């Protein structure tokens, strides 16, 4: 299973990709989302180029599990992205992925204020790895 992870934001979108076995997620790229063309076609083309079998989009929720305005923005983006994708689109809970990404970069000695684009990629990596781990558990591995 080749998967692509998407951490959607109104300014930047972090992208991560899995290895060909669908076991490990790796940061890939950051796409500018503000003041430019709709990023959905670019992401769909990347999924096509990578021969992804699934795209995983982080779905933000409040800490109590409720949905807020950010959830609505991601769902609206998903509606634009879904018909363009060559693969299935799945959602994964993305609570605390950005916080985890910032912490990981800080622990690695990176300046998080200067690493915003990398933070988005690492957040996408974290949400994609969470999805891959869940799939492995469901498959019994």
Secondary structure by P-SEA (a helix, b strand, c coil): cbbbbbbccccbbbbbbbcccccbbbbcccccccccccaaaaaaaaaaaacccbbbbbbbbcccccccaaaaaaaaaaaaccccccbbbbbccccaaaaaaaaaaaaacccccccaaaaaaaaaaaaaaaaaaaaaaaacc
